[in-house]
Amino acid sequence: MDLQHWLGRAAHAVQDWADTFGPFTPHPSLVVDDDRFADAFERFTGRLEDNYPFFHPRYAGQMLKPPHPAAVVGYLTAMLINPNNHALDGGPATAAMEREVVASLATMFGYDTHLGHLTTSGTVANLEALFVARELHPGRGIAYSADAHYTHGRMCHVLGMKGHPVPTDGRGRMDLDVLDDLLRTGDVGTVVLTTGTTGLGAVDPVHLALPIARRHGVRVHVDAAYGGFFTLLAGADGPEGIPAEPWRAVARCDSIVVDPHKHGLQPYGCGAVLFRDPEVGRFYLHDSPYTYFTSAELHLGEISLECSRAGASAAALWLTFQLLPPTPEGLGQVLAAGRRAALAWSRLIDDSACLTLYQEPELDIVSYFPALEPATLTGIDAASGRILADGMAVPDPVFLSTLRAGREAFTARHPGIVADADGARILRSVLMKPESEHHVEDLHTRVEQLAGPPICEAGKQRVTAPHRLSPTPRRGRPAVAVSPGRGSR
């Protein structure tokens, strides 16, 4: 796509539409001449240089990437009109688009019936899901993985509900034995399962947790804000395929949250909440006598806790889905590239004398740490912090992120580590840009160089020993908790 060409077409298309209503003179209070604007624009673009290159494959840090050009054009075109999807008279065209894209998301997850809408973020989407959970089970709390996004504990506080963090196993997934014991108390009305934690990309076993919840009469909400679109790779052929069982079970859960502004190629903010039972709309009932007057149809504001919402977000997602639909053959190919990149880098790390894989990636997040000798938590923490900082400071920079892993989580995965601290930072790379697939070897080489000769030489001695100091267990790891990731919402 020639983005400059289509942005120009967008401005012309909206102007052509506006001209059909007849000319008028802009108010002088709004007029700004080009010379004044040029000066402000130069300062503005200069300020924007204080950013990391989220668009570039060498940025392998947080969950950040630019939107697809189609989303940019769709957003800008609709933004010039500035519709508000709260009520149909505020944005009839974009409200229709929102219904269509939400229906596409519901189909992607396997819902036969649904009620849902777009939100400004995964945080707000999860707030709405937990709000409905409270209304359905008043006085009962919410259970969520200790590795779940911190938003669940925070939203429980906002809603006046008790949150119950559940420990995780050696792969960062909810411990189902502990969950079963908790549900027996009757204190929990809804279980939150995470399909793609923001720290490690771990996927809770939805197919195993769902029958436990049903046995206790408990609802299940799926926080798929980060990982939701990976359902398109469930059971796929090739290395990018992921186990189908957890994702197929999502269709039987009561509500789902997904963030198109992550793997859906959208600009911030674009989240979505879906309910399997449309009858939960009754909890949103309210009266707004000056808003819902142009149509007897359901207004999106009548099923949302938010009021004004940008119709441009719906337009951007709609236009993107016309070109890259949420199907294995469409958007699934974008996610497949990131998944293959994560697998490729994990293999390189497994063979590295400089780095050690923290745990195998389930989606597209790779976690690893410097292979020190002796291997202590304090040493790993310091080396990880140094590599993060040095990577951004060198002439040919690489951008990573860190995740703090607790002592129990670390030693469960790597029992040879000397646990001389409560935890340590490890390195974490999110490979959500498909271009990462073609830059993995370069990323790996750069990080090994940042680790430096002392670490790599010590690592070479370690890997030639009869037993590696810190093997990454593959099966049978005990249940532990990891510090929750702090991904953006």
N, C-alpha and C positions, 0 to 999 in steps of 0.2 A: 504493500500500500504506500502510495505517495501521500504522507500525512499532510504536508503543506497544501497540496492540491485539494484534498478533501476537506480540510479546515476552511479553505476559501469557499468551496462549494457549500459548506454548511452555512456560512454567513450569508451567501447569496440566496440560498433556499429560504432561510428565515425572512430575509428582507423582501423577497418576492411574495411570500405569504402576507407579511405585514402591509405591503403596498395595496393589497386587495381591500383594505379597510379605509383607504383614502389618506392623503397627506395631512400632516400637522407639524407645527413648529415646536421643537424641543424648548423647554423652559430655560431661560438664560442662566438660572442657578446651577444647571447641570452641564453647561457647556465648558469644555476644557480644550484649549488649542493644542496643536500637535507639538509645539516647542516645549510647552510646560510638561506635557505628557512624556516627551522624549527624555527629559531630565529625570523625572520620577522613575521611568521605566529602566533607565540605565542603572540607577541606584538599586532598584528592585532586583534586576537580574544579577547584579553584583552580590546582593545578599544571598540569592539562591545558590551561589557557588559554594556556600558553606553547607554542603551536603555530601553524603557518601554516594558513590556511583551505583545506585541500586539496580540500574539497567545492565551493568556489565557482569560477565561471568566471574570476574575476579572478586566481585562482592558475593561472599558466601557466608554471610553473617546472620542477621535476623530475617524474619518473614516479611521481606520487603522486595517488591519488584514493580516496575511501571505497568500500567494497564495496557491492554492490547490497543493498537491504533483504532480499531473499530469501536472500542469502548470510549476512547477519547472523542472521536467524532460524534458518536451518539450522545455522549454527555454534553458536549459543547453545544450541539445543535439544539437540544431540548433546553439547555440552560439559558440560551438566548431568549426563549419564551418564558422560562422560569415557572413551569407548572408545579403545583403543590398537590401531592397525591393523598392528602388527607380526605378531601371530598371530591366527588365526581365533577362538580362545577369548577374545581380548582385545577383539574388536569384530566379531562375525559380521555384523551388519547393515551397518555402515559399510565393512567389507571388501568386501562384495558391491557396495555403492555405488561404491567405488573402482574395482573392476573394470569397472563399467558406464561410468563417466566416462572412464576410460583408453581403453576401446574406442571411445567417441565421439570422443576426440581422435585416435586412430589412423585412424578413418574420415575425419575432417576432413582429414587429411594424405594420404589415399589409400592407406594401408597395407592390404594384404590379410591379412597375418599380423602379429602383434606380440607382444612381451613388454614390459611396462612397469608403472610405478607412479607414484604421487605422491611428491613430496619436499618438504622444508621450504624449498627455494629453488632458483633456477636454478644457483647455484654448486655445490650438492651434486649436482644433476642432471647438470651438465657433468662433475663429478668422476667420476660413475659411468660416463658415456659414455667418458671418457678412460681410465678403469680397464680397461674392456672392450677398448678399442683397444690398450692395452699388453699385455694377455693374448693378444690375437690376433696382434700383431706385436711380440714382445719384442725389445728392443734398437733399435727404430726410433722416430723422433720424431714430433712433431705439427706440422703447418703450419697457421697461422691468419693472418688478415688483421692488418695493423698497426693497423687500426681496431677489431679485435674487442675484446670485453670483456676487461679485465685478468685475469679469472679464469682464462683458459686458460694464460697464462704462469705464474700462481701454482700452478695445479693440476698443470702439468707438473713444477714443482719438487717438489711434494708427492709425486708418483708416481715421481720419479727419472727423468723422461724429458726429452729435449731439445726445447725449443720453437723453432720457426722462424717468426718474424714475416715476413709477405710484404707488400711495399709495396702501396699502393693507388693507384687512378687518380684523375682529377680530380673524381670523384663519390663518393669514399670507398669504392670497391669493390675487391676483391682484384685485383691485376694478374696476369692469367692467363699472360702470357708469362714472368714471373718464376717463377710457380708451376711451369710446365712445366719450366723449367731446374732448379728445385730438386728436382722429383720424379725427374729423370733420375739424380740422385746415388744413389738407393736409400736415402737416410737417413730418409725419411719413410714411415710406415705408415698415417697417417690425416690427412686434410685437414679442417679445421673451416671451414665456410662459414657466414656470418652473414646471416640474413634479417631485417635491422633492427638496425643498430648503435645502441648506446645514446647515441652522440654526435649523429649526424646522421640516423639512421634509414635508412642506406644498405643496399641489398639486394645481396649478392654474386650474380653470374650463375650460379646453381646449374646451369642447363641447359647452360652452356658449360664449367663447371669439371668437371662429373661425367664426361664422356667423357675428359677429360685424366687424371683420377685413375684411371679404369678401365684406360686404356691402360698405365699404369704399375703396375697391380696394387695400387692404394691404396684404402683405405676412405674414405668420406665421412660426416662427422657434421655435422648442421645445428644451429647454435645459433639457434633461433627464440624464445629466451626473451622478448625484447621483441616482435618483429614477427610471431610465429607465427600469431596469429588473423587477420592480414591476408590469409591464404590464402583467406578467405571473400569477399574482394573481387577475387580474381584473375579477370581477363577480364570483370568486371561491366560492365553498361551504365551510362552516366552518368559524370559527372566523377570520381566516387570510384573507378571501376574502375582496377585496376593491371595491368601486363603479366602475362600468365598463365604464360609459359614458366618463370621461375625457380621458381614455386610448384608447378607440375605436376611438375617434376623432383624435388621433395622426396620424392615417393613412391618413388623409386628409390634413395634414399640409405639408409645403413645404420643411422643412429640420428638421433633428433630430441630436442631439449629445448624446452619451452615453459613459460611462467610464467602460469598462470591468475590469479595475484595481480596481474598487470598488466592486460591487456585482457580477461581472463576474469571481471572484476568481483568477484574474491575478496579476502578479507582476507589479510594476510601470516600465515604463509608457506605458499604453495602453488605448487610447481613440479611438473614432470613430465618423466620420461625415457621414451622409447620406442625399442625396438630392432625392426628389421624381421625379424630371424632369432631366433625364440624359443630356439634352441639355445644362445645366449650365456648363458642362465641357469645353465649348468654352471659358470661362473666364480664364481658366488655361493655354491656349495655349502659348507655348514658344518653343524655339529651343535649343537643346543641341546636337551638331553634333558628339560628342564623346561618347554619352551615349546610345541613343536609336537605336541600329544598328543590334541586333541579331534577331529581330522579328518584323513583321508588326502588331502584336497585340498591343492593348493599354497598355502602361507601366504605372504602378501606379504613377510614378513620374510626369506623364503628367496630372494628375488630383489632384495634391497636391501642397500646398504652401511649404511644407517641401521637402527637398532633401533626404539625407541619413536617412533611418529609419531601425530599427533592424528587420530583418526577423525573428529573434527569438521570437519577440512578437506575430507575426502571428502563428508561430509554436506552441507556448504555448497555445494560444486560440484555435487553431484547435484541438490539442490533448485533451484539456479539454472538448470541445464540443462533442467529440466522446463518452465521458463517461457521461457527464452531459450537455446534449443539452439544448438550450434556449427554453424549453417547460415547461408547467405546471408540467408535470410528472418528468422532469429532474431538471434543475436549480431552477425551481419554488418551489421545496420542501425545498431548502436551504433558500430561502427568506421567505417562510412560517414560518419557525422556528423563525426567527428574528422578524417577525411581531407578532406572538403569544407571544413572550417574551415581546415585548413592551406593548401589551395589558394587559398582566398579571401584569407587574410592575405598569402600570397606575392604575390598580384596587387596588393594595396594597397601593399606595400613596394616593388614594382617601380615604382609610380607616385609614390612618396614622394620629396620633396626632403630629408627628414630621415634616412631609413634606406636601407640597401642590402642586398639579399638576398645572403647568403653563397653558398648554392646552393639550387636548387629542391628542395622536399621530395619524397621518394619515398613516405613514409607520413604521419605526423601530427606530425613534428618540424620546426619552422620555425627557421632560423638566419639571423641578420642582424646588421648593425653600424651604428653612427652614420656618416652621410655627411659626413665631415670635409673641410675644405679648409685647408691641404694634408692629404692622406690618408696618414698614417704609421702604422706598426704601434704605435708607442708612444702616439700620440694616440688611436687606436682602442681600445687596451687601457684607457687611463685613462678614456675616455668611457664605455665599456661598463661598467666597474666602478662609475662614478658613477651611471649610470642604474639599475643593479641595486640599489645601496644606497638611492638617493633614492626609487625606486619603493616600497620597503617602509616608508619613513619619513613619507611625505606623508599627510594626513588621509584621502584616498581612494586607498588603496594598490593597487598592482598587483605581482604576484610573478613574477619571471622567474628565469632561471638563466643561467650563462655557460659557455662551452666554450673551451678554449685551442686555437687553431689554429696549427700550426707555420708558419714563414716560407715554406717551399716550397709547402705546401698553400695558403696564403693567396695568394701571388703567382701560382700557377698558375691560380687562379680569377679573380684580380683583378690583372692584370699592371701596372696603373697605380699600385698601392700602393707607397709608399716603404718598403722593407724595412729599417728602421733598428733592428730587434730580432730576436730568435730566433723570435718569434711574438707573438700577441696574443689577449686574450679577446674573443670575440664573444658576442652575446646569443643565447639558445636558449630556445625555448618548446615545451613538449610539450602538445599539444592532445588529450589522451586522454579528456577528459570530453566526452560528446556535446553538453552544453550550450554548449561553446565555440563551436559553430556559430552561435549566436545572439548572441554577445558579441564577435565578431572586430573589428567596427568600433570598438567601445568600447575594446578592448585596444589597437588600433592608434593611436587618438587619444591614449590615455593615454601610450603610449611616445613618440609624437611630441612631446607636451608635455614629457616628461621630457628628451628630447634638447635642448630649449631653442631659443630664437630664434637664437643664433649659429650653431648647426649647421644649422638649417633654412634660414636666409638664405643661408649658404654653399652649401647644397645646391641652392637655387633658381638661383643663379648657375651652378652646375655643369651642371644639367640643361638649361639654355638654351644652353649651348655646343654647337658642332657635334658634338663627340664627348664622351661621358661619360667621366669620369676612370677609373672602375673598372667596366667592363662585366662582367656575369656571363656567362662563356662558356657556350654551350649544348652544343657538340660539339667533339670533337677535342682535349680538354684532356690534357696530358701526365700520366704516372703520377707521383703524389706520395703522401706519407704524411701522415696527420692524427693529431694526438695522440688516443689512444683515449678514448672517453667513459667516464665513471665512473658509469654508471647503477646503481641499487640492484639487488641480486639477492635 
